[in-house]
């Protein structure tokens, strides 16, 4: 018995869903490829069976029933053809939850690849050898897929393994951790403010001198209108001086708009008078 895949083990908060879903999709994809190959090879071998030649591995049962190793009767040809179609059915059933069918199909292809090398390697046996070799290539993952599928079928969340539920759990866990960290930092700030002396901020540096609180100044006495007229600065206490930079006025050159002809550009006096 194969050990369980540690990547497919159940984890809290549905954290195993992405890995399980990816493995389940890979098993389905590989099983579909094996079924398509079994469909093509089964039809081809069933056509070869019409020649009456017993194929390796597939023709063992017709040879055993018919008693002839060189040529099959019409009834045995039909039986060998049905066995070829049985390969197609194994590939079809293996695409469902019966992954054991792909396991059996892989073993048949392995025998079809090995047996013709050591026994009666003829021209027609070459088709069996090629079909068996390609079947091994397409189905060598079938044993591992069978055991992983058995483990997945017993795992929580099978067969959906909803990624949406996993993302919802991650968002909820992330928001909970953020709120906890925010609550802890707020609680620490409140404790620091409660322990700090009056008039000193809780986050003030240790070596930084803290200035004494400035007492509120009394309102200035009202200034009479005559005093304010004689001295505009009367009553203005503690106002900072403002530095005002006077903008220099840029003037155009005096001869910039003078015509080049040298004539004065003016309007001559007219004799018409407006009243």
Buried (B, 14 or more C-beta within 10 A) or exposed (E): EEEBBEEBEEEEEBEBBEBBBBBBEEBEEBBEBBBEBBBEBBEBBBEBBEEBBBBBBBBBBBBEEBEEEEEBBEEBBBBBBBBBBBBBBBBBBBBEEBBBBBBBBBBBBBBBBBBBEEEEEEEBBEBBBBBBBBBBEBBBBBBBBBBBBBBBEEBEBBEEBEEEBBEEBEEEEEEEEEEEEEEEEEEEEEEEEEEEEEEEEBEEEEEEEEEEEEEEEEEEEEEEEEEEEEEEEEBEEEEEEEEEEEEEEEEEEEEEEEEEEEEEEEEEEEEEEEE
